[in-house]
Amino acid sequence: MPPPGEGSPRRPPEGTRAAAPADGDDRTLEALGLAGVPREQPLLYPGAWPRESGLLDGDRLLPLDRPVRGDGGDRVPVLAIGSNASPGQLRHKMAEFGVDSPIPMVRSRVTGLDVGVSAHVSRMGYVSASPVRAPGVVRELFVLWLDPEQLAVVDASEGVPMAGGNFDRAWLPADDVQVRAPDGAVLGGAHVYVNRHGVLHDGTGAPRRHPGEQRPLITGLLRASPRLRALFGTTPEEFCARARADRALCDRGTRLFAEERRVTASGLERYVRRDRAGEPGPPPAPPAP
């Protein structure tokens, strides 16, 4: 596949069209408050999410004026559970590999899934979100329609192709998890990234819900564990600073979650195996999150 910008002009994905911005309508991520990158500022995690569907095109988020469909093309639907729904973070991931083709981000109604807390400490300095099976629960989440090149980049960022990575990608069929687009259409299924370490529980054995902000989450985790404080300090700022890019320390924190029996299954592990054969290979991988 030629690098973006070579061989053919950049254009919106098939089946989509970006509505032309009104005169004077600044659609840059900075102007929209969506430019923050949790990979660079961990306490921003999961980053700012858009209020509505859009087409991420470079440093702009353009409105969509028609439904997004697979239509037999090469794009696949991927549920964004954490920072993958942050345009700033998504743009940052793509930029690592020089990928700048547009990405449709479709706000959708998802039934049967909730947002839990990963049972690992990320080398990016935060504790990320992970999907959990939750029959009957309804959440508003974004579906990313990714082409093979974009999918390979996101796979690499989640550690899918690496033996020591933190996530696997799984296919969730519509019979188990329903994804309803804004126009009412129900997808036949969607991909999602399932944590290989499991998720943290809430003290009763049930998966803990991610609060959507790092500061209260890390504060609570540190308060509950003297051993975690000994490793990462007593404040969210210390935690992020010590964890960032220190693989050995992050691995110790991840093991500690298991040793202190804070970990439970996400309920999605059974979907992983069916997804792994025959998937497109990723480009050279950056450091795992």
C-alpha positions as CSV (number, residue, x, y, z in Angstrom):
1,M,0.0,0.0,0.0
2,P,1.5,3.4,-1.0
3,P,2.1,5.9,1.8
4,P,-0.8,8.4,2.3
5,G,-0.7,11.1,-0.4
6,E,1.1,8.9,-3.0
7,G,-0.6,7.0,-5.8
8,S,-4.1,8.6,-5.3
9,P,-5.6,11.7,-3.8
10,R,-6.8,11.7,-0.2
11,R,-10.6,11.5,-0.1
12,P,-13.3,10.6,2.4
13,P,-14.1,6.9,2.8
14,E,-16.5,5.2,0.5
15,G,-20.1,5.6,1.7
16,T,-19.3,8.8,3.7
17,R,-19.1,12.4,2.9
18,A,-18.0,15.3,5.1
19,A,-20.4,18.2,5.2
20,A,-18.8,21.5,4.1
21,P,-18.1,23.6,7.2
22,A,-20.0,26.9,7.3
23,D,-18.0,30.0,6.6
24,G,-16.0,30.9,9.6
25,D,-16.7,27.6,11.3
26,D,-13.3,26.5,12.8
27,R,-13.3,22.7,12.9
28,T,-9.8,22.2,14.1
29,L,-9.3,19.9,17.1
30,E,-7.8,22.8,19.0
31,A,-10.8,25.0,18.4
32,L,-13.2,22.2,19.3
33,G,-11.3,21.4,22.6
34,L,-10.4,17.9,21.2
35,A,-6.7,18.3,20.7
36,G,-5.4,16.9,24.0
37,V,-3.2,13.7,23.8
38,P,-3.3,11.4,26.9
39,R,-0.2,9.7,25.7
40,E,1.7,13.0,26.3
41,Q,-0.4,14.1,29.4
42,P,-1.6,11.0,31.2
43,L,-4.0,12.7,33.5
44,L,-6.0,13.7,30.5
45,Y,-7.0,10.1,29.9
46,P,-9.3,9.1,28.2
47,G,-9.1,12.5,26.5
48,A,-12.0,14.6,25.3
49,W,-14.6,12.8,23.2
50,P,-16.7,14.6,20.5
51,R,-20.3,15.3,21.2
52,E,-21.4,13.9,17.9
53,S,-20.3,11.9,14.9
54,G,-17.6,13.3,12.6
55,L,-14.9,12.6,10.1
56,L,-11.4,13.0,11.6
57,D,-9.4,14.5,8.8
58,G,-5.9,15.6,9.8
59,D,-6.3,18.1,12.6
60,R,-10.0,18.7,11.8
61,L,-13.2,17.0,12.9
62,L,-15.7,17.5,10.1
63,P,-19.5,16.8,10.3
64,L,-20.9,13.8,8.5
65,D,-23.9,14.3,6.3
66,R,-24.8,10.7,5.6
67,P,-24.7,7.3,7.4
68,V,-21.5,5.3,7.4
69,R,-21.8,1.8,6.1
70,G,-19.3,-1.0,5.4
71,D,-20.9,-1.6,2.0
72,G,-18.5,-4.4,1.2
73,G,-15.5,-2.1,1.4
74,D,-12.3,-2.6,3.3
75,R,-13.3,-0.7,6.4
76,V,-14.3,-2.5,9.6
77,P,-16.2,-1.2,12.7
78,V,-14.1,-0.9,15.8
79,L,-15.7,0.2,19.2
80,A,-13.7,2.9,20.9
81,I,-13.8,2.2,24.7
82,G,-11.2,4.6,26.0
83,S,-8.8,7.1,24.4
84,N,-9.4,5.7,20.9
85,A,-12.6,7.9,21.0
86,S,-10.3,11.0,21.6
87,P,-9.6,12.6,18.2
88,G,-6.3,14.0,19.6
89,Q,-5.1,10.6,20.8
90,L,-6.3,8.9,17.5
91,R,-4.5,11.5,15.4
92,H,-1.3,11.1,17.5
93,K,-1.4,7.3,17.0
94,M,-1.8,7.6,13.2
95,A,0.9,10.2,13.0
96,E,3.5,7.8,14.4
97,F,3.2,5.8,11.1
98,G,2.6,8.8,8.8
99,V,-1.0,7.7,8.3
100,D,-3.3,10.7,7.6
101,S,-6.3,9.2,5.8
102,P,-9.7,10.3,7.2
103,I,-11.4,8.2,9.9
104,P,-15.2,8.2,10.4
105,M,-16.1,8.3,14.1
106,V,-19.8,7.4,14.5
107,R,-21.5,8.0,17.9
108,S,-23.6,4.8,18.4
109,R,-25.9,3.2,21.0
110,V,-24.3,0.0,22.4
111,T,-26.2,-2.6,24.4
112,G,-24.5,-5.3,26.3
113,L,-21.2,-3.7,27.0
114,D,-19.8,-1.4,29.7
115,V,-16.5,0.4,30.3
116,G,-14.3,-1.2,33.0
117,V,-10.8,-0.6,34.4
118,S,-7.9,-2.4,32.9
119,A,-6.0,-4.6,35.3
120,H,-2.6,-3.3,34.1
121,V,-0.6,-0.1,34.5
122,S,0.1,1.5,31.1
123,R,3.6,2.6,30.2
124,M,1.9,5.7,29.0
125,G,1.4,6.6,32.6
126,Y,-2.3,5.9,33.1
127,V,-4.7,3.1,34.0
128,S,-6.8,2.6,30.9
129,A,-10.3,1.5,30.2
130,S,-11.3,-1.9,29.0
131,P,-14.6,-3.3,27.8
132,V,-16.6,-5.6,30.0
133,R,-19.7,-7.8,29.2
134,A,-22.7,-6.2,30.7
135,P,-26.1,-7.6,29.5
136,G,-28.8,-5.0,29.4
137,V,-26.4,-2.0,29.9
138,V,-26.7,0.7,27.3
139,R,-23.8,3.1,26.6
140,E,-23.2,5.8,24.0
141,L,-19.8,4.9,22.4
142,F,-18.0,5.7,19.2
143,V,-17.5,3.3,16.3
144,L,-14.4,3.9,14.3
145,W,-14.6,2.7,10.7
146,L,-11.0,1.8,10.0
147,D,-9.3,0.7,6.8
148,P,-6.6,-2.0,6.9
149,E,-3.7,0.5,7.3
150,Q,-5.5,2.4,10.1
151,L,-6.6,-0.9,11.8
152,A,-3.0,-2.2,11.8
153,V,-1.8,1.1,13.5
154,V,-4.5,0.8,16.2
155,D,-3.7,-2.9,16.7
156,A,0.0,-2.1,17.2
157,S,-0.9,0.7,19.7
158,E,-2.9,-1.8,21.7
159,G,-0.1,-4.4,21.7
160,V,-2.2,-7.0,19.7
161,P,0.7,-8.3,17.5
162,M,3.1,-8.6,20.5
163,A,3.4,-11.6,22.8
164,G,3.8,-9.2,25.8
165,G,1.0,-6.8,24.6
166,N,-1.9,-5.9,26.8
167,F,-4.9,-6.4,24.4
168,D,-6.3,-8.8,21.9
169,R,-8.8,-7.7,19.3
170,A,-12.1,-9.7,19.3
171,W,-15.3,-9.7,17.1
172,L,-18.5,-9.2,19.1
173,P,-21.5,-10.5,17.1
174,A,-24.8,-8.6,17.1
175,D,-26.6,-11.4,18.9
176,D,-24.5,-10.7,22.0
177,V,-23.6,-7.0,21.8
178,Q,-25.9,-4.7,19.8
179,V,-24.4,-1.6,18.1
180,R,-27.1,0.7,16.8
181,A,-26.1,3.6,14.4
182,P,-27.6,7.0,14.6
183,D,-30.0,6.2,11.8
184,G,-31.3,3.1,13.7
185,A,-29.4,0.5,11.7
186,V,-28.0,-2.3,13.7
187,L,-24.5,-3.5,12.8
188,G,-23.8,-7.2,12.3
189,G,-21.1,-6.9,14.9
190,A,-18.0,-4.9,15.8
191,H,-14.4,-5.4,16.8
192,V,-13.3,-4.5,20.3
193,Y,-10.0,-4.6,22.3
194,V,-10.1,-7.1,25.2
195,N,-7.5,-6.8,28.0
196,R,-5.3,-9.9,28.4
197,H,-4.9,-9.1,32.1
198,G,-8.6,-8.9,32.9
199,V,-10.2,-6.0,34.6
200,L,-10.3,-4.6,38.2
201,H,-13.4,-5.5,40.3
202,D,-15.4,-3.3,42.6
203,G,-14.9,-5.3,45.7
204,T,-17.9,-7.5,45.2
205,G,-16.3,-9.4,42.3
206,A,-18.2,-7.5,39.6
207,P,-16.1,-5.4,37.1
208,R,-15.4,-1.9,38.3
209,R,-16.7,0.9,36.0
210,H,-14.1,3.3,34.8
211,P,-15.0,6.8,36.1
212,G,-13.8,8.4,32.9
213,E,-11.1,10.5,34.7
214,Q,-7.7,9.5,35.9
215,R,-7.4,11.6,39.0
216,P,-10.2,10.0,41.0
217,L,-9.4,6.5,39.7
218,I,-5.7,6.7,40.6
219,T,-6.4,8.4,44.0
220,G,-8.8,5.5,44.9
221,L,-6.4,2.8,43.8
222,L,-3.5,4.4,45.8
223,R,-5.6,4.9,48.9
224,A,-6.6,1.2,48.9
225,S,-3.1,-0.2,48.7
226,P,0.0,0.6,50.7
227,R,2.0,-1.6,48.4
228,L,0.9,0.4,45.4
229,R,1.8,3.7,47.1
230,A,5.3,2.3,47.8
231,L,5.7,1.7,44.1
232,F,4.0,4.8,42.6
233,G,3.8,7.5,45.3
234,T,0.9,9.0,47.0
235,T,-0.7,11.3,44.3
236,P,-1.9,10.9,40.8
237,E,0.9,13.1,39.6
238,E,3.5,10.9,41.2
239,F,1.8,7.8,39.9
240,C,1.9,9.1,36.3
241,A,5.4,10.4,36.5
242,R,6.8,7.1,37.9
243,A,4.9,4.8,35.6
244,R,5.6,6.7,32.4
245,A,7.9,4.6,30.1
246,D,9.1,2.5,33.0
247,R,8.3,-1.0,31.8
248,A,9.6,-2.8,34.9
249,L,7.7,-0.7,37.3
250,C,4.5,-1.0,35.3
251,D,4.9,-4.7,35.2
252,R,5.3,-4.8,39.0
253,G,2.1,-2.7,39.4
254,T,0.2,-5.0,37.0
255,R,1.4,-8.1,39.0
256,L,0.4,-6.4,42.2
257,F,-3.2,-6.0,41.1
258,A,-3.3,-9.8,40.7
259,E,-1.5,-10.5,43.9
260,E,-3.9,-8.3,45.9
261,R,-6.8,-10.2,44.2
262,R,-8.3,-7.1,42.6
263,V,-8.7,-8.7,39.2
264,T,-11.7,-10.4,37.5
265,A,-12.6,-11.5,34.0
266,S,-14.1,-9.1,31.6
267,G,-16.6,-11.7,30.3
268,L,-15.3,-11.1,26.7
269,E,-12.4,-13.5,26.7
270,R,-14.4,-16.2,24.9
271,Y,-14.7,-13.9,21.8
272,V,-10.9,-13.4,21.3
273,R,-9.9,-16.7,19.7
274,R,-12.3,-16.6,16.8
275,D,-10.9,-13.2,15.7
276,R,-7.2,-13.8,15.6
277,A,-6.6,-15.9,12.4
278,G,-6.2,-14.2,9.1
279,E,-6.2,-10.6,10.3
280,P,-4.0,-8.1,8.4
281,G,-0.5,-7.7,9.7
282,P,0.5,-4.5,11.5
283,P,3.3,-2.2,10.6
284,P,6.4,-2.2,12.9
285,A,4.9,-1.7,16.4
286,P,5.6,1.3,18.7
287,P,6.1,0.6,22.4
288,A,3.1,-1.2,23.9
289,P,0.8,1.0,26.0
